[in-house]
Amino acid sequence: TGFSCTFFFFFRQSLALLTRLEWILPKPSLWAEPGSVISWGSSVTLWCQGTLDTQGYHLTKEGSPMTWHQQSPPEPRNKTNFFIPPMRQHYAGTYHCHYLSSAGWSELSDPLELVVTAYRKPTLSALPSPVVTSGENVTIQCSSRLGFQRFILIEEGENKLSWMLDSQELSSGLFLALFPVGPVAPSHRWMFRCHGYYRNITRVWLEPSDTMEILVSGQIPDRPFLSVQPGPTVASGENVTLLCQSRSPMDTFLLTKEEAAHHLLRLRSEHRAHQHQAEFPMGPVTSAHAGTYRCYSLHRFFPYLLSHSSDPLELVVSGAETLSPSQNQTDSKTTSHPQDYTVENLIRMAVAGLVLVVLGILLRSQEVNTRENNASVRVLEPWQ
């Protein structure tokens, strides 16, 4: 009898367990298309898969009041999708879904981590220039329009140093941070990149900026010569070529422009007529090409060490648009030019006025002659 009671007890427990298992719904599956790592501004679709008798789906985001409901899903009812509009940082996070059937609500799906990446890299530049002399300090600017609250500057290489600063917002909508670096020494390469990020948002992955290198001039005993064809003063739209030359066996030349922290042109040298040289074609020039240029020579084995600078070359582009009177009053640097343009305009107006006077005299003379001719004709007409 004891054995019978024990058997009957375990039979009842097993039957109850099997009965409960019949009502346990399978866990739904949750996935993202095209993937769980989405570029900033792109769209994503989350799919939740249940059973064929599903009556509705529910999507939730951890730590957020945002929820998505899908009642009476389309056939087949075993899955449905939730469309998320262009990705922003507030959509990044951990998602779950569950479904409702005749047996009740299922358990939650496994978590799905949705990550958003910033598709626009921050811009990294050196002020006043990425070309410095040994012992000089430089300011590195990291900037973006994505509204980053902080920037991190990382020095690549053996040191792996990093600096973090809160961003500053300019009236133009640009967010930036200024990192003082230096004094710069030629003992190692100074290569940097920067990241921007938002506070308390760990699921926003941001692409780093392009790598920027600080170059140290005066480290190679050479001073190249910089010239321009057809000349230092050209008309707007004219083709211009800057030529950097050296008698030393240099394999690379670098062209820089003052107050243009982003624009460094690097070309391999060519050996012509006992000279090593590189031609930098500027194309049809505009007023933006005007400025002061310098060139440097270097060896490819030490690409961060430059020669001494060439003598500066001033490129003047004529035919640029003149400033308006309001601009003239606000820019003290151009006070002499508006006066020249004013005298020139007065001369033009005087000449135009003289031409109008002459034309008026000629027209008046023509009118008088026409009247006299008409009068003569009328005298000769027969009486009617």
Secondary structure per residue as TSV (DSSP state, phi and psi in degrees):
chain	resnum	aa	ss	phi	psi
A	1	T	-	360.0	-37.2
A	2	G	H	-62.7	-40.5
A	3	F	H	-65.4	-39.4
A	4	S	H	-64.9	-41.6
A	5	C	H	-64.3	-43.1
A	6	T	H	-63.2	-43.1
A	7	F	H	-63.3	-43.2
A	8	F	H	-64.2	-37.5
A	9	F	H	-64.0	-49.3
A	10	F	H	-66.5	-31.7
A	11	F	H	-65.0	-44.0
A	12	R	H	-63.8	-42.1
A	13	Q	H	-63.6	-42.3
A	14	S	H	-66.2	-40.5
A	15	L	H	-64.1	-40.8
A	16	A	H	-64.8	-39.6
A	17	L	H	-65.3	-43.6
A	18	L	H	-63.1	-37.8
A	19	T	H	-63.1	-41.6
A	20	R	H	-67.1	-39.0
A	21	L	H	-63.5	-30.1
A	22	E	H	-63.7	-28.2
A	23	W	H	-96.7	-1.7
A	24	I	-	-79.6	119.2
A	25	L	-	-82.2	146.2
A	26	P	-	-64.3	146.7
A	27	K	-	-67.8	134.8
A	28	P	-	-71.5	160.6
A	29	S	E	-106.3	140.9
A	30	L	E	-130.8	127.2
A	31	W	E	-147.0	166.5
A	32	A	E	-119.1	142.3
A	33	E	E	-126.5	130.9
A	34	P	S	-80.5	-6.1
A	35	G	-	173.1	173.9
A	36	S	S	-89.4	-7.8
A	37	V	E	-109.3	109.7
A	38	I	E	-117.5	137.8
A	39	S	E	-70.7	148.4
A	40	W	T	-56.5	126.5
A	41	G	T	92.2	-12.7
A	42	S	-	-85.0	166.0
A	43	S	-	-104.4	159.4
A	44	V	E	-143.7	147.3
A	45	T	E	-117.9	125.9
A	46	L	E	-99.4	129.9
A	47	W	E	-108.9	134.8
A	48	C	E	-122.9	126.3
A	49	Q	E	-114.3	127.0
A	50	G	-	-119.5	-123.5
A	51	T	-	-122.8	171.3
A	52	L	T	-69.5	-22.6
A	53	D	T	-98.3	21.5
A	54	T	-	-64.8	135.6
A	55	Q	-	-102.2	-17.4
A	56	G	E	-175.0	159.4
A	57	Y	E	-125.3	155.3
A	58	H	E	-140.7	125.5
A	59	L	E	-114.2	131.7
A	60	T	E	-129.2	157.8
A	61	K	E	-121.4	127.9
A	62	E	T	-60.2	135.3
A	63	G	T	70.3	16.2
A	64	S	S	-137.2	143.8
A	65	P	S	-75.4	-6.4
A	66	M	-	-68.3	128.0
A	67	T	E	-137.2	154.3
A	68	W	E	-127.8	132.9
A	69	H	E	-117.2	145.2
A	70	Q	E	-136.7	99.2
A	71	Q	E	-95.9	147.9
A	72	S	S	48.9	63.6
A	73	P	-	-61.3	151.5
A	74	P	-	-66.4	159.1
A	75	E	S	-70.3	145.1
A	76	P	S	-71.9	147.7
A	77	R	T	-81.0	2.8
A	78	N	T	-76.7	-5.8
A	79	K	E	-158.0	159.4
A	80	T	E	-150.2	170.2
A	81	N	E	-127.6	152.1
A	82	F	E	-122.6	118.2
A	83	F	E	-91.0	127.5
A	84	I	E	-107.5	126.8
A	85	P	-	-67.2	-175.4
A	86	P	S	-44.1	128.3
A	87	M	-	-66.1	135.1
A	88	R	-	-133.0	174.8
A	89	Q	G	-63.6	-28.4
A	90	H	G	-75.5	-9.9
A	91	Y	G	-89.4	-13.3
A	92	A	-	-72.1	141.3
A	93	G	E	155.9	-165.0
A	94	T	E	-106.0	127.6
A	95	Y	E	-115.5	150.8
A	96	H	E	-135.3	157.4
A	97	C	E	-138.5	155.3
A	98	H	E	-147.9	168.3
A	99	Y	E	-133.3	159.9
A	100	L	E	-111.5	129.8
A	101	S	E	-129.4	-175.4
A	102	S	T	-63.2	-20.7
A	103	A	T	-89.7	-2.7
A	104	G	E	114.3	-162.9
A	105	W	E	-84.6	141.5
A	106	S	-	-79.7	172.8
A	107	E	-	-75.9	169.4
A	108	L	-	-71.5	149.4
A	109	S	-	-70.0	169.3
A	110	D	-	-63.7	152.0
A	111	P	-	-67.7	145.6
A	112	L	E	-119.4	120.5
A	113	E	E	-91.4	118.0
A	114	L	E	-103.9	122.9
A	115	V	E	-119.1	137.3
A	116	V	E	-111.3	135.7
A	117	T	E	-110.9	142.4
A	118	A	E	-78.0	125.4
A	119	Y	S	-87.5	-12.0
A	120	R	S	-107.2	119.7
A	121	K	-	-70.3	149.0
A	122	P	-	-64.4	157.4
A	123	T	E	-102.3	131.3
A	124	L	E	-115.7	129.7
A	125	S	E	-145.5	160.6
A	126	A	E	-114.7	135.3
A	127	L	E	-117.7	131.5
A	128	P	S	-81.8	-14.1
A	129	S	-	-160.9	150.5
A	130	P	S	-75.3	-4.4
A	131	V	E	-102.1	118.4
A	132	V	E	-131.7	166.8
A	133	T	E	-95.6	161.0
A	134	S	T	-60.8	134.0
A	135	G	T	88.4	-4.2
A	136	E	-	-86.7	150.3
A	137	N	-	-94.2	154.8
A	138	V	E	-141.4	149.6
A	139	T	E	-107.4	126.4
A	140	I	E	-104.0	125.8
A	141	Q	E	-107.7	126.5
A	142	C	E	-112.7	126.6
A	143	S	E	-142.1	157.1
A	144	S	E	-164.7	161.8
A	145	R	S	-106.7	11.6
A	146	L	S	-85.7	2.5
A	147	G	-	76.4	30.6
A	148	F	-	-63.6	141.1
A	149	Q	S	-89.3	-21.9
A	150	R	E	-144.3	155.2
A	151	F	E	-127.0	145.4
A	152	I	E	-120.1	126.8
A	153	L	E	-102.9	128.1
A	154	I	E	-120.6	128.6
A	155	E	E	-90.5	121.4
A	156	E	E	-81.5	163.7
A	157	G	S	107.1	-154.4
A	158	E	S	-69.6	-37.2
A	159	N	S	-70.1	-41.6
A	160	K	-	53.1	42.0
A	161	L	-	-79.5	155.4
A	162	S	E	-144.4	150.7
A	163	W	E	-133.1	146.1
A	164	M	E	-128.3	134.8
A	165	L	E	-139.3	146.8
A	166	D	E	-69.9	147.6
A	167	S	-	-81.5	159.1
A	168	Q	E	-114.2	137.5
A	169	E	E	-101.8	125.0
A	170	L	-	-89.0	164.0
A	171	S	T	-64.2	-22.2
A	172	S	T	-77.4	-5.0
A	173	G	S	92.1	5.2
A	174	L	-	-88.7	134.6
A	175	F	E	-106.0	132.3
A	176	L	E	-149.8	164.0
A	177	A	E	-139.3	141.4
A	178	L	E	-111.7	120.1
A	179	F	E	-110.2	113.6
A	180	P	E	-75.8	131.1
A	181	V	E	-131.3	141.0
A	182	G	-	134.9	-178.1
A	183	P	-	-68.5	142.4
A	184	V	-	-80.1	134.2
A	185	A	-	-123.8	149.5
A	186	P	T	-80.7	9.0
A	187	S	T	-72.5	-22.7
A	188	H	S	-152.1	169.5
A	189	R	-	-78.7	140.7
A	190	W	E	-110.4	91.0
A	191	M	E	-117.6	133.4
A	192	F	E	-133.9	155.3
A	193	R	E	-146.0	162.3
A	194	C	E	-135.7	156.0
A	195	H	E	-124.4	149.3
A	196	G	E	-116.6	148.9
A	197	Y	E	-155.4	167.9
A	198	Y	-	-105.5	143.6
A	199	R	T	-65.9	141.5
A	200	N	T	61.0	18.3
A	201	I	-	-123.9	95.7
A	202	T	T	-88.5	-10.3
A	203	R	T	-99.9	18.4
A	204	V	E	-109.2	109.7
A	205	W	E	-93.2	129.9
A	206	L	E	-115.7	132.6
A	207	E	-	-68.4	138.4
A	208	P	-	-73.8	162.6
A	209	S	-	-68.0	167.5
A	210	D	-	-65.6	151.9
A	211	T	-	-72.2	135.9
A	212	M	E	-120.6	140.5
A	213	E	E	-118.1	135.5
A	214	I	E	-85.8	128.5
A	215	L	E	-106.8	137.8
A	216	V	E	-106.3	117.4
A	217	S	E	-89.1	166.6
A	218	G	E	76.7	16.8
A	219	Q	E	-101.4	-7.2
A	220	I	E	-121.3	131.1
A	221	P	S	-74.2	71.2
A	222	D	-	-153.3	148.2
A	223	R	-	-136.0	101.6
A	224	P	-	-70.9	168.9
A	225	F	E	-113.9	131.8
A	226	L	E	-113.3	128.8
A	227	S	E	-134.9	170.8
A	228	V	E	-137.5	141.5
A	229	Q	E	-121.7	134.9
A	230	P	S	-82.4	-12.8
A	231	G	-	175.7	171.6
A	232	P	S	-73.9	-15.1
A	233	T	E	-119.4	116.9
A	234	V	E	-132.9	162.7
A	235	A	E	-87.2	151.5
A	236	S	T	-60.5	133.9
A	237	G	T	94.0	-8.0
A	238	E	-	-81.8	146.1
A	239	N	E	-77.7	134.1
A	240	V	E	-131.2	142.2
A	241	T	E	-130.2	128.1
A	242	L	E	-97.5	132.5
A	243	L	E	-117.8	121.0
A	244	C	E	-108.9	127.1
A	245	Q	E	-132.3	152.7
A	246	S	E	-153.3	146.5
A	247	R	S	-85.4	-13.0
A	248	S	S	-81.5	151.4
A	249	P	-	-75.2	73.8
A	250	M	-	-95.7	142.3
A	251	D	S	-102.6	-7.6
A	252	T	E	-145.2	144.6
A	253	F	E	-124.6	146.9
A	254	L	E	-124.1	131.0
A	255	L	E	-112.0	131.3
A	256	T	E	-124.7	158.2
A	257	K	E	-130.9	132.6
A	258	E	T	-60.8	142.2
A	259	E	T	60.9	28.0
A	260	A	-	-130.5	80.1
A	261	A	T	-66.8	-19.2
A	262	H	T	-94.7	-18.9
A	263	H	-	-103.4	101.4
A	264	L	E	-122.4	122.9
A	265	L	E	-105.1	128.9
A	266	R	E	-125.0	128.9
A	267	L	E	-135.9	146.5
A	268	R	E	-72.2	145.3
A	269	S	-	-82.2	156.8
A	270	E	E	-122.4	145.4
A	271	H	E	-97.9	113.8
A	272	R	E	-139.7	130.0
A	273	A	T	49.3	53.5
A	274	H	T	61.1	20.9
A	275	Q	E	-127.4	145.1
A	276	H	E	-99.3	127.9
A	277	Q	E	-149.8	164.7
A	278	A	E	-144.1	134.5
A	279	E	E	-101.5	126.9
A	280	F	E	-108.9	96.9
A	281	P	E	-73.5	129.6
A	282	M	E	-97.4	-14.1
A	283	G	E	74.4	-169.8
A	284	P	E	-62.0	118.8
A	285	V	-	-87.3	155.2
A	286	T	-	-126.4	-176.2
A	287	S	G	-62.8	-23.1
A	288	A	G	-68.2	-22.3
A	289	H	G	-80.8	-15.8
A	290	A	-	-66.0	142.5
A	291	G	E	153.2	-169.2
A	292	T	E	-105.3	127.1
A	293	Y	E	-115.6	151.0
A	294	R	E	-140.1	156.8
A	295	C	E	-132.6	156.7
A	296	Y	E	-134.3	156.7
A	297	S	E	-113.6	156.1
A	298	L	E	-159.2	165.9
A	299	H	-	-103.3	144.5
A	300	R	T	-67.8	-19.6
A	301	F	T	-73.1	-26.0
A	302	F	S	-130.7	73.6
A	303	P	T	-69.6	-8.3
A	304	Y	T	-101.9	-2.5
A	305	L	E	-106.9	124.0
A	306	L	E	-110.9	163.5
A	307	S	E	-75.4	-176.1
A	308	H	-	-68.6	155.9
A	309	S	-	-72.4	146.7
A	310	S	-	-67.7	167.8
A	311	D	-	-63.4	144.7
A	312	P	-	-65.4	145.9
A	313	L	E	-122.1	123.3
A	314	E	E	-95.7	118.6
A	315	L	E	-100.3	122.7
A	316	V	E	-110.1	126.5
A	317	V	E	-111.4	111.9
A	318	S	E	-87.4	164.1
A	319	G	S	87.3	11.3
A	320	A	-	-74.8	155.6
A	321	E	-	-65.9	142.4
A	322	T	-	-80.9	162.4
A	323	L	-	-82.1	150.1
A	324	S	-	-75.3	160.6
A	325	P	H	-56.3	-38.3
A	326	S	H	-65.7	-35.9
A	327	Q	H	-69.5	-35.2
A	328	N	H	-63.4	-37.3
A	329	Q	H	-71.6	-25.3
A	330	T	H	-95.6	-10.0
A	331	D	-	-118.1	104.5
A	332	S	G	-70.6	-19.7
A	333	K	G	-74.2	-15.6
A	334	T	G	-115.4	22.1
A	335	T	S	-67.0	-29.2
A	336	S	H	-76.5	-30.4
A	337	H	H	-72.1	-41.6
A	338	P	H	-59.7	-33.1
A	339	Q	H	-64.1	-41.6
A	340	D	H	-63.4	-43.7
A	341	Y	H	-66.1	-34.1
A	342	T	H	-65.6	-45.3
A	343	V	H	-60.7	-43.8
A	344	E	H	-62.9	-41.3
A	345	N	H	-65.9	-37.6
A	346	L	H	-62.7	-41.5
A	347	I	H	-62.3	-43.8
A	348	R	H	-62.5	-41.5
A	349	M	H	-64.9	-39.0
A	350	A	H	-64.4	-43.8
A	351	V	H	-62.6	-42.9
A	352	A	H	-62.7	-39.3
A	353	G	H	-64.5	-40.3
A	354	L	H	-63.0	-41.4
A	355	V	H	-62.3	-41.1
A	356	L	H	-63.8	-39.8
A	357	V	H	-61.6	-45.7
A	358	V	H	-62.1	-43.3
A	359	L	H	-62.4	-37.9
A	360	G	H	-64.0	-42.0
A	361	I	H	-62.7	-43.8
A	362	L	H	-63.9	-42.1
A	363	L	H	-64.5	-39.8
A	364	R	H	-63.8	-42.7
A	365	S	H	-63.5	-40.9
A	366	Q	H	-64.7	-36.7
A	367	E	H	-66.3	-42.1
A	368	V	H	-62.4	-45.2
A	369	N	H	-62.1	-38.4
A	370	T	H	-64.8	-41.3
A	371	R	H	-63.2	-43.8
A	372	E	H	-61.0	-41.7
A	373	N	H	-65.7	-40.6
A	374	N	H	-63.9	-38.9
A	375	A	H	-62.7	-42.0
A	376	S	H	-62.5	-40.1
A	377	V	H	-65.5	-41.4
A	378	R	H	-65.6	-34.5
A	379	V	H	-63.5	-37.6
A	380	L	H	-80.0	-12.7
A	381	E	S	-68.6	140.9
A	382	P	-	-69.9	153.0
A	383	W	-	-70.2	139.8
A	384	Q	-	-93.9	360.0
